[in-house]
Amino acid sequence: MVKNKTVTKDLKNLSDIELQDKYLSLKDEMFQLKIQQVTHQKVANPMRFGVIRKDIARIQTLMNERRKK
């Protein structure tokens, strides 16, 4: 649980542009992992799906909070 708080703190320190870049890179990584899975290639770390999905949700939450301000 402590790791999540440090990740969120690190994300809060990023600018809007850096957050957008991080978001796009995570979406691209998720896409690549899904392609590997669909083509029946061995996915090196299947647990990465959940980590990426949660990081994307954290970034989207921060972006929405900033938009509302």
Residue, then its C-alpha position, 0 to 999 in steps of 0.5 A: m500500500v505504501k508503494n501506491k502512495t509514493v507512485t501517486k505523489d510522484l504523479k502529482n509532481l508531474s506537469d500536465i504535459e508529462l502526465q499526458d506523455k506518461y498516459l500515452s506511453l502506458k496506453d501504448e505498452m498496454f496495447q503491445l501486451k494485448i497484441q502479444q497475448v492475442t497472437h499467443q506470444k509469451v507475455a513476459n510478465p502477465m501481472r503487468f496488465g493490472v499494474i498498467r491498468k491501475d497506473i492509467a486510472r491514477i493518471q486519468t484521475l489526476m488529469n480530471e481533478r486538474r481539469k475541474k480546478 
